[in-house]
C-alpha cells in the first residue's frame, strides 16, 4: 500500500502545482474581455480601395509600380516570402511597419491578410523638383506648403484643397509620423489632389535646405512668432510650414525656418485648426501677390 500512497500523494501535489500555475498564467495574461476591447472583432467585407491584403495582391501591386504608403507586416514573422515583400516595399520607398498579428486581424476587412496589409496611396507622389518646375512653368515665385507631421487626414485633405484654390505650387509631407495620401485625404481634398503635386520626403529639414538653395524663404507658423503674418513678405518665393495638430512644429524644423510668424488671436481660444491656419496664411500670400 505504501508505494500507492506515495504515488497518490505525488499526483495530488502535481495537481495542486498545475492549479497554481494556471492561476498565475490567468493573472499575467490579458483576459479575453480585455483583448476584445483592445482589438474588437469586425464584420468582414470587401477591402477598401486604398487597402490591399494578402501576399499575392501586395506583390503584384509592387511589381506593377503602384505607390504604397505603408506596409504593415506581422511582427516576428521570419517567412522568406514575407521578407522579399518587405524588401520590395522598402526599395519602392514604402514605410514598413512591424505590427502585432492581432492588430492585423482587426485592421483586416477580409480576414485573409496572410500577415501583410498595404495602404495604397490615392495618388502618385511628386518630387520637390516637380513642384519648383510647376512654379517656373507658370512664371511665378514658388508658393509651397510644408506639413510637419500632420496626423489627421481631413486636415491634410483640406490643406490640399485650399492650396489648389489659392494657386500654390505644391505640398511637402514627411514619410514617417505623418498621414499619407489615403483615400480619406483624397475625398477631403474634393478633387484637388488631382491637380496639386504632393512630395513625400524622408527628412523635412533636408527638404527645407533644398528649398533654401533654390531661393525659397521658409516661414514657420507659431504662436510665439517673431512677427505677424501681415508683416511677412509672401510676395517672393515662400514656403509656409504648418506644424502638428497638437505640438506644432518640431524643434529641428522650427530652427530651420527663416522666419516664424503668428496669426493674431483675439478670442479666448489660443490656437487654430491646422487647415484653418494654412488657409489664412495662403490667402494672405494671395492678397500680397495680387
C-alpha positions in Angstrom: 0.0 0.0 0.0 2.9 2.4 0.7 4.0 2.7 -3.0 0.4 3.5 -4.0 0.2 6.1 -1.2 3.4 7.7 -2.4 2.2 7.8 -5.9 -1.2 9.2 -4.9 0.5 11.9 -2.8 2.7 12.9 -5.7 -0.2 13.0 -8.1 -2.1 15.3 -5.7 0.9 17.5 -5.4 1.2 17.7 -9.2 -2.5 18.6 -9.5 -2.0 21.4 -6.9 1.0 22.7 -8.8 -0.9 22.7 -12.1 -3.7 24.8 -10.4 -1.2 27.3 -9.0 0.4 27.6 -12.5 -3.0 28.1 -14.1 -3.9 30.8 -11.7 -0.6 32.6 -12.3 -1.0 32.5 -16.0 -4.5 33.8 -15.8 -3.2 36.7 -13.7 -0.4 37.5 -16.1 -2.2 37.1 -19.4 -4.8 39.7 -20.6 -8.3 38.4 -20.1 -10.4 37.6 -23.2 -12.7 40.6 -22.5 -9.7 42.9 -22.3 -8.3 41.6 -25.6 -11.6 42.1 -27.4 -11.8 45.6 -26.0 -8.4 46.4 -27.5 -8.9 44.7 -30.9 -12.7 44.2 -31.3 -13.9 41.9 -34.0 -15.4 43.5 -37.1 -17.7 42.3 -39.7 -15.9 41.1 -42.8 -16.4 42.9 -46.0 -14.5 43.8 -49.2 -11.3 45.7 -48.5 -11.4 49.5 -49.1 -9.9 50.7 -52.4 -6.8 52.0 -50.6 -6.0 48.8 -48.8 -4.5 45.6 -50.2 -4.5 42.3 -48.2 -2.6 39.1 -48.8 0.8 38.4 -50.2 -0.1 37.9 -53.8 -2.1 41.1 -54.0 0.7 43.1 -52.4 3.4 41.5 -54.5 1.6 42.2 -57.8 0.9 45.8 -56.8 4.6 46.4 -56.0 5.7 44.7 -59.2 3.3 46.9 -61.2 4.8 50.0 -59.6 1.8 51.0 -57.7 2.5 53.6 -55.0 2.3 52.2 -51.5 2.3 54.4 -48.4 2.8 51.9 -45.7 3.2 48.2 -45.4 2.0 46.5 -42.2 3.7 43.1 -41.7 3.3 40.5 -38.9 5.9 41.2 -36.2 8.3 38.4 -35.7 7.4 36.5 -38.8 10.6 35.1 -40.4 8.9 33.8 -43.5 11.2 34.3 -46.6 8.3 35.2 -48.9 7.3 38.0 -46.4 10.9 39.1 -46.2 11.0 39.5 -50.0 7.8 41.6 -49.9 9.3 43.8 -47.3 12.5 44.3 -49.4 10.4 45.2 -52.5 8.4 47.7 -50.4 11.5 49.4 -49.0 13.0 49.6 -52.4 9.8 51.3 -53.7 10.0 53.9 -50.9 7.2 52.5 -48.7 7.4 52.6 -44.9 7.4 49.1 -43.5 5.7 48.8 -40.1 6.1 45.6 -38.0 2.7 45.0 -36.4 1.1 42.7 -33.8 -0.8 40.0 -35.6 -3.9 40.7 -33.5 -3.9 44.3 -34.8 -3.6 43.0 -38.4 -6.6 40.8 -37.7 -8.5 43.9 -36.5 -7.4 46.0 -39.5 -8.2 43.3 -42.0 -11.5 43.7 -43.9 -11.5 40.2 -45.4 -9.9 38.2 -42.6 -7.3 36.8 -45.1 -4.4 39.2 -44.7 -1.7 36.4 -44.6 0.5 38.6 -42.4 0.6 41.6 -44.7 -1.6 44.7 -45.3 -0.6 47.5 -47.6 -2.1 51.0 -47.6 -2.0 52.3 -51.2 -1.6 56.0 -52.0 -4.7 57.6 -53.5 -2.3 59.4 -55.9 1.3 59.2 -57.1 3.7 61.4 -55.2 5.7 64.2 -56.9 9.2 65.5 -56.1 10.4 68.8 -54.9 11.9 69.4 -58.4 8.4 68.8 -59.8 7.0 71.5 -57.5 9.6 74.0 -58.4 9.2 73.3 -62.1 5.5 73.9 -61.8 6.2 77.4 -60.4 8.8 78.0 -63.1 6.5 77.0 -65.9 3.8 79.3 -64.5 6.3 82.2 -64.3 5.5 82.7 -60.6 7.6 82.7 -57.5 7.1 79.4 -55.7 4.3 79.1 -53.1 4.7 75.9 -51.1 3.1 74.4 -48.0 5.2 72.1 -45.8 3.2 69.9 -43.4 5.3 68.9 -40.4 3.9 65.6 -39.1 0.2 66.1 -39.6 -1.8 63.1 -38.4 -5.4 64.0 -39.4 -6.2 63.0 -43.0 -9.1 65.6 -43.0 -6.6 68.3 -42.2 -4.2 67.3 -45.0 -7.1 67.0 -47.5 -8.4 70.4 -46.5 -4.9 71.9 -46.9 -4.5 70.4 -50.4 -7.9 71.8 -51.4 -7.1 75.3 -50.1 -3.6 75.3 -51.6 -5.0 74.4 -55.0 -7.6 77.1 -54.8 -5.0 79.7 -53.7 -2.7 78.9 -56.6 0.1 77.2 -54.5 2.5 75.1 -56.5 2.9 72.1 -54.2 2.9 70.5 -50.8 5.6 68.6 -48.9 5.0 65.9 -46.3 7.3 63.6 -44.4 7.3 59.8 -44.9 7.1 58.9 -41.2 4.9 60.2 -38.4 2.5 61.7 -40.9 -0.6 60.8 -42.7 -0.1 60.0 -46.4 -2.3 60.3 -49.5 -5.0 58.0 -48.2 -8.5 57.7 -49.7 -9.8 59.9 -46.9 -7.3 62.6 -47.8 -8.3 62.3 -51.4 -12.0 62.7 -50.5 -11.4 65.6 -48.2 -9.4 67.4 -50.9 -12.6 67.4 -53.1 -10.7 66.5 -56.2 -7.8 69.0 -55.7 -5.4 66.1 -55.2 -5.5 65.5 -59.0 -4.0 69.0 -59.6 -1.8 69.6 -56.6 1.7 68.0 -56.5 2.5 66.4 -53.1 6.1 65.4 -52.4 6.8 62.9 -49.7 10.3 63.2 -48.3 12.4 61.2 -45.8 13.6 64.3 -43.9 11.7 67.6 -43.7 14.8 69.6 -42.5 16.7 68.4 -45.6 13.8 69.4 -47.8 13.9 72.8 -46.3 17.6 73.1 -47.0 16.9 72.1 -50.6 14.3 74.8 -50.9 16.6 77.4 -49.4 19.2 76.6 -52.0 16.5 77.2 -54.7 16.0 80.7 -53.2 12.8 79.9 -51.3 12.2 81.7 -47.9 10.7 79.5 -45.2 8.0 80.8 -42.9 7.1 78.8 -39.9 3.7 79.3 -38.2 4.0 79.6 -34.4 2.1 81.3 -31.6 5.3 82.9 -30.4 6.3 84.1 -33.9 8.8 87.0 -34.4 6.1 88.9 -36.4 2.6 88.7 -37.6 1.7 87.2 -41.0 0.7 90.7 -42.2 4.3 91.9 -41.9 5.7 88.8 -43.6 6.8 89.2 -47.3 5.0 86.4 -49.0 5.3 88.0 -52.5 8.6 86.4 -53.1 9.4 82.6 -53.2 7.9 81.3 -50.0 7.3 78.0 -48.2 4.8 78.0 -45.3 5.3 75.4 -42.6 2.2 74.1 -40.8 3.0 72.1 -37.6 1.5 69.1 -36.0 -2.1 69.5 -34.7 -1.1 69.1 -31.1 2.5 70.1 -30.7 3.1 72.5 -33.6 6.5 72.4 -35.4 9.2 70.1 -34.3 12.3 71.7 -32.8 14.6 70.9 -35.7 12.1 72.2 -38.3 11.5 75.4 -36.3 15.2 76.1 -36.1 15.4 75.8 -39.9 12.8 78.4 -40.6 14.0 81.8 -41.8 11.1 83.5 -40.0 8.4 82.5 -37.5 5.1 84.2 -38.0 2.0 84.3 -35.9 -1.7 84.7 -36.7 -3.3 87.4 -34.4 -5.7 85.8 -32.0 -8.5 88.0 -30.5 -10.7 85.4 -28.8 -10.4 83.2 -25.7 -9.0 80.2 -27.6 -5.3 80.5 -28.3 -4.9 78.2 -31.3 -6.4 77.4 -34.7 -7.0 74.1 -36.6 -4.0 73.3 -38.8 -6.0 73.5 -42.0 -7.5 76.8 -40.9 -4.1 78.3 -40.2 -2.9 77.1 -43.6 -5.8 78.8 -45.3 -5.2 82.1 -43.5 -1.5 82.1 -44.4 -2.2 81.1 -48.1 -4.7 83.7 -48.6 -2.5 86.4 -47.1 0.0 85.3 -49.8 -2.7 85.6 -52.4 -3.6 89.1 -51.2 0.0 90.3 -51.3 0.7 88.8 -54.7 -2.5 90.4 -56.1 
